Amino acid sequence: MRAVASTIDVLVVDDNPIMRAALQGILAADETIRVVGEAGNGREALALAERLRPAITLLDHRMPIADGLSVVDALGRLTAVLVLTSTEEPRIIADMLQRGARGYLVHGEFKPGDLVRAVHEVVGGRGWLSPIAASVAVSMARARSTPQRTDPAYGSLTERELEVMNLLCEGLSNAAIAQQLWLTEKTVKNHLNHIFAKLGVRSRTEAVVRWTR
């Protein structure tokens, strides 16, 4: 029998018991993931997170007593938070990300395997966003184009890398960035690799999320 490496303890938070059961069933397919608790509202989630200290919490937004948005910052001090909800409101998505959520998945926009991978990515210190959440993250980056200059990582980027990063935040593809800056796509890819290394990220989405904080 193959030995299992480190186990990822998960807390599932959703006011729908059927959804909690479904999520547990999906996560059970990965032997390195273990659901250690479940909660039906934000207040219960905080109490369980304080006691169980899970590596990650799957957090719904719309719940009675205390919704996800009201507890995400406090939860984020105890555990990594991956929002898992049907809420697609840009304001809620932006608030969740700004308050410390490391990922945001919308029901219906991901497959079971995506959820398992998202858990691993978020626990590994990276981000994971559904398309709608990624779009909101890009908008956040645009809105904060001036404040972002105070980010400690800002000074480590070259002038050209800053140009590439700003165009990335506008949602441009490598080809579009290359055309805009009169570069080859290979050169753009090299710039992005340098940017990712300096920001401590591994993907375009993670770079945009990192740049908005």
The 8 nearest C-alpha neighbors of each residue, nearest first, counted from 0:
[[1, 2, 3, 30, 4, 31, 29, 5],
 [2, 0, 3, 4, 30, 31, 5, 29],
 [1, 3, 0, 4, 5, 30, 31, 6],
 [2, 4, 31, 1, 5, 30, 6, 0],
 [5, 3, 6, 2, 31, 30, 1, 7],
 [4, 6, 3, 7, 31, 32, 8, 2],
 [5, 7, 31, 32, 8, 4, 33, 3],
 [6, 8, 32, 33, 31, 54, 9, 5],
 [9, 7, 53, 33, 54, 34, 35, 32],
 [10, 8, 34, 55, 53, 56, 35, 33],
 [9, 11, 56, 36, 37, 35, 34, 53],
 [12, 10, 37, 57, 56, 38, 9, 36],
 [13, 11, 38, 58, 37, 39, 57, 59],
 [14, 12, 39, 59, 15, 19, 38, 40],
 [13, 15, 39, 62, 40, 16, 12, 38],
 [16, 14, 18, 17, 13, 19, 39, 62],
 [17, 15, 19, 18, 20, 14, 13, 39],
 [18, 16, 20, 19, 15, 21, 22, 14],
 [17, 19, 21, 15, 20, 16, 22, 13],
 [18, 20, 16, 22, 17, 21, 13, 23],
 [19, 21, 23, 17, 18, 22, 16, 24],
 [22, 20, 18, 24, 23, 19, 17, 25],
 [23, 21, 25, 19, 24, 20, 18, 26],
 [22, 24, 20, 26, 21, 25, 27, 19],
 [23, 25, 21, 27, 22, 26, 20, 28],
 [26, 24, 22, 23, 27, 28, 111, 21],
 [25, 27, 23, 28, 24, 29, 115, 22],
 [26, 28, 24, 29, 25, 23, 30, 32],
 [29, 27, 26, 25, 30, 24, 32, 115],
 [30, 28, 27, 31, 32, 26, 115, 25],
 [29, 31, 32, 28, 27, 3, 33, 6],
 [30, 32, 6, 29, 7, 3, 33, 5],
 [33, 31, 7, 30, 29, 6, 8, 26],
 [32, 34, 8, 7, 9, 35, 31, 6],
 [35, 33, 9, 36, 8, 10, 23, 32],
 [36, 34, 9, 10, 8, 33, 37, 53],
 [37, 35, 10, 34, 11, 38, 9, 47],
 [36, 38, 11, 10, 12, 39, 35, 19],
 [39, 37, 12, 44, 43, 40, 13, 11],
 [38, 40, 14, 13, 12, 43, 37, 15],
 [41, 39, 62, 43, 42, 65, 38, 14],
 [40, 42, 65, 44, 66, 43, 67, 70],
 [41, 43, 44, 45, 40, 65, 46, 64],
 [44, 42, 46, 41, 45, 38, 40, 47],
 [43, 45, 41, 47, 42, 38, 46, 48],
 [46, 44, 48, 42, 47, 43, 49, 74],
 [45, 47, 43, 49, 44, 48, 50, 42],
 [48, 46, 50, 44, 49, 45, 51, 43],
 [49, 47, 52, 45, 51, 50, 46, 44],
 [48, 50, 46, 47, 52, 51, 45, 77],
 [51, 49, 47, 48, 52, 46, 45, 53],
 [50, 52, 48, 53, 47, 49, 35, 36],
 [53, 51, 48, 49, 50, 77, 78, 54],
 [54, 52, 8, 55, 9, 51, 78, 10],
 [53, 55, 8, 78, 7, 9, 79, 52],
 [56, 54, 79, 9, 78, 53, 80, 122],
 [55, 57, 10, 80, 9, 58, 11, 81],
 [58, 56, 11, 81, 82, 12, 83, 80],
 [57, 59, 82, 12, 83, 56, 81, 67],
 [60, 58, 84, 13, 83, 67, 82, 12],
 [59, 61, 67, 66, 84, 62, 68, 58],
 [60, 62, 66, 59, 67, 63, 84, 86],
 [61, 63, 66, 40, 14, 60, 65, 64],
 [62, 64, 65, 40, 66, 61, 14, 41],
 [65, 63, 40, 66, 62, 42, 41, 39],
 [66, 64, 41, 63, 42, 40, 62, 69],
 [67, 65, 62, 61, 60, 41, 69, 68],
 [68, 66, 60, 69, 70, 59, 71, 41],
 [67, 69, 71, 70, 66, 95, 60, 94],
 [68, 70, 67, 66, 71, 65, 41, 72],
 [69, 71, 73, 67, 68, 72, 74, 41],
 [72, 70, 74, 68, 73, 67, 75, 69],
 [73, 71, 75, 98, 74, 70, 99, 76],
 [74, 72, 75, 70, 76, 71, 77, 45],
 [75, 73, 71, 77, 76, 72, 78, 70],
 [74, 76, 72, 78, 73, 77, 79, 71],
 [75, 77, 74, 73, 78, 72, 79, 99],
 [78, 76, 74, 75, 52, 48, 49, 73],
 [77, 79, 75, 55, 54, 74, 76, 53],
 [78, 80, 55, 75, 54, 56, 122, 101],
 [81, 79, 56, 100, 55, 101, 75, 78],
 [80, 82, 102, 57, 103, 101, 100, 56],
 [83, 81, 58, 103, 57, 59, 102, 104],
 [84, 82, 104, 59, 58, 57, 105, 103],
 [83, 85, 59, 105, 86, 106, 60, 82],
 [84, 86, 106, 105, 87, 83, 107, 60],
 [87, 85, 84, 88, 105, 60, 91, 61],
 [86, 88, 89, 85, 92, 105, 131, 91],
 [87, 89, 91, 90, 86, 92, 93, 131],
 [90, 88, 92, 91, 93, 135, 87, 132],
 [89, 91, 93, 88, 92, 94, 135, 95],
 [92, 90, 94, 88, 93, 89, 95, 68],
 [91, 93, 89, 95, 90, 94, 96, 132],
 [92, 94, 90, 96, 91, 95, 89, 97],
 [95, 93, 97, 91, 96, 92, 98, 90],
 [96, 94, 92, 98, 93, 97, 100, 91],
 [97, 95, 100, 93, 99, 98, 94, 92],
 [98, 96, 94, 99, 95, 93, 212, 100],
 [99, 97, 72, 95, 96, 94, 100, 71],
 [98, 100, 96, 97, 72, 75, 101, 95],
 [101, 99, 96, 80, 95, 102, 81, 98],
 [102, 100, 126, 80, 81, 99, 121, 96],
 [103, 101, 127, 81, 126, 128, 100, 82],
 [102, 104, 82, 128, 81, 83, 129, 132],
 [105, 103, 83, 129, 128, 82, 84, 106],
 [104, 106, 85, 84, 108, 83, 129, 107],
 [107, 105, 85, 108, 84, 104, 109, 83],
 [106, 108, 109, 105, 110, 85, 104, 84],
 [109, 107, 106, 105, 129, 110, 104, 130],
 [108, 110, 107, 113, 106, 111, 114, 105],
 [109, 111, 113, 112, 114, 108, 107, 115],
 [112, 110, 114, 113, 25, 115, 109, 26],
 [111, 113, 115, 110, 114, 116, 109, 25],
 [112, 114, 116, 110, 111, 115, 109, 117],
 [115, 113, 117, 111, 112, 116, 118, 110],
 [116, 114, 112, 118, 117, 113, 26, 119],
 [115, 117, 113, 119, 118, 114, 120, 112],
 [116, 118, 114, 120, 119, 115, 127, 113],
 [119, 117, 115, 121, 116, 120, 122, 114],
 [118, 120, 116, 122, 117, 121, 123, 115],
 [121, 119, 123, 117, 125, 118, 122, 116],
 [120, 122, 125, 124, 123, 126, 118, 119],
 [123, 121, 119, 124, 120, 118, 55, 79],
 [122, 124, 120, 121, 125, 119, 118, 126],
 [125, 123, 121, 122, 120, 126, 101, 79],
 [124, 126, 121, 120, 123, 205, 200, 127],
 [127, 125, 102, 101, 121, 205, 120, 128],
 [126, 128, 102, 117, 103, 121, 120, 125],
 [129, 127, 103, 102, 132, 133, 104, 130],
 [128, 130, 104, 132, 131, 133, 105, 103],
 [131, 129, 133, 132, 134, 128, 108, 104],
 [130, 132, 134, 133, 129, 135, 87, 128],
 [133, 131, 135, 129, 134, 130, 128, 136],
 [134, 132, 136, 130, 135, 131, 128, 129],
 [135, 133, 131, 137, 132, 136, 130, 138],
 [134, 136, 138, 132, 137, 133, 89, 139],
 [137, 135, 133, 139, 134, 138, 208, 132],
 [136, 138, 140, 134, 168, 139, 135, 207],
 [139, 137, 135, 141, 140, 136, 142, 134],
 [140, 138, 136, 142, 137, 141, 135, 211],
 [139, 141, 211, 137, 143, 138, 142, 144],
 [140, 142, 138, 144, 143, 139, 137, 168],
 [143, 141, 139, 140, 144, 138, 145, 137],
 [144, 142, 140, 146, 141, 145, 147, 139],
 [143, 145, 141, 147, 142, 146, 140, 148],
 [144, 146, 147, 143, 148, 142, 149, 141],
 [147, 145, 143, 148, 149, 144, 150, 142],
 [146, 148, 149, 150, 145, 144, 143, 210],
 [149, 147, 146, 150, 153, 145, 144, 154],
 [148, 150, 147, 146, 151, 153, 145, 152],
 [149, 151, 153, 147, 152, 148, 146, 210],
 [152, 150, 153, 149, 154, 155, 148, 147],
 [153, 151, 150, 155, 154, 198, 197, 156],
 [154, 152, 150, 151, 155, 148, 156, 149],
 [153, 155, 156, 152, 151, 157, 150, 148],
 [154, 156, 152, 153, 157, 197, 151, 198],
 [157, 155, 154, 160, 153, 161, 158, 194],
 [156, 158, 160, 159, 161, 155, 154, 162],
 [157, 159, 161, 160, 162, 156, 163, 154],
 [160, 158, 162, 161, 157, 163, 156, 190],
 [161, 159, 163, 157, 162, 158, 156, 164],
 [162, 160, 164, 158, 159, 163, 156, 165],
 [161, 163, 159, 165, 160, 164, 166, 158],
 [162, 164, 160, 166, 161, 165, 167, 159],
 [165, 163, 167, 161, 166, 162, 160, 168],
 [164, 166, 168, 162, 167, 163, 161, 169],
 [167, 165, 169, 163, 168, 164, 171, 162],
 [168, 166, 164, 170, 169, 165, 171, 163],
 [169, 167, 165, 137, 170, 166, 207, 140],
 [168, 170, 166, 167, 171, 137, 165, 141],
 [169, 171, 167, 168, 172, 166, 137, 134],
 [172, 170, 167, 175, 169, 166, 176, 173],
 [171, 173, 175, 174, 176, 170, 167, 177],
 [174, 172, 176, 175, 184, 177, 187, 171],
 [173, 175, 177, 172, 176, 184, 178, 171],
 [174, 176, 178, 172, 177, 173, 171, 179],
 [177, 175, 179, 173, 178, 174, 171, 172],
 [178, 176, 182, 174, 180, 175, 184, 183],
 [177, 179, 175, 181, 176, 180, 174, 182],
 [178, 180, 176, 177, 181, 175, 182, 174],
 [181, 179, 177, 182, 178, 176, 163, 162],
 [182, 180, 178, 177, 179, 183, 176, 184],
 [183, 181, 177, 180, 186, 178, 184, 187],
 [182, 184, 186, 185, 177, 187, 181, 178],
 [183, 185, 187, 186, 177, 174, 173, 188],
 [186, 184, 188, 183, 187, 189, 182, 177],
 [187, 185, 189, 183, 188, 184, 190, 182],
 [186, 188, 184, 190, 189, 185, 177, 191],
 [187, 189, 191, 185, 186, 190, 184, 192],
 [190, 188, 186, 192, 187, 191, 185, 193],
 [189, 191, 187, 193, 188, 192, 160, 194],
 [192, 190, 194, 188, 193, 189, 195, 187],
 [191, 193, 189, 195, 194, 190, 188, 196],
 [192, 194, 190, 196, 191, 195, 197, 189],
 [195, 193, 191, 197, 196, 192, 198, 190],
 [196, 194, 200, 192, 198, 193, 197, 199],
 [195, 197, 199, 193, 194, 198, 192, 200],
 [196, 198, 194, 199, 195, 193, 152, 155],
 [199, 197, 195, 196, 200, 194, 152, 206],
 [198, 200, 196, 197, 195, 201, 206, 194],
 [201, 199, 195, 198, 205, 206, 202, 196],
 [202, 200, 195, 205, 199, 203, 206, 125],
 [201, 203, 205, 204, 200, 206, 195, 207],
 [202, 204, 206, 205, 207, 201, 167, 195],
 [205, 203, 207, 206, 202, 208, 133, 128],
 [206, 204, 208, 202, 207, 203, 126, 200],
 [207, 205, 203, 209, 204, 208, 200, 210],
 [206, 208, 210, 204, 209, 205, 168, 137],
 [207, 209, 205, 211, 210, 206, 136, 204],
 [210, 208, 206, 207, 211, 212, 205, 198],
 [209, 211, 207, 208, 212, 206, 140, 147],
 [212, 210, 140, 208, 209, 139, 207, 147],
 [211, 209, 210, 97, 208, 147, 150, 96]]
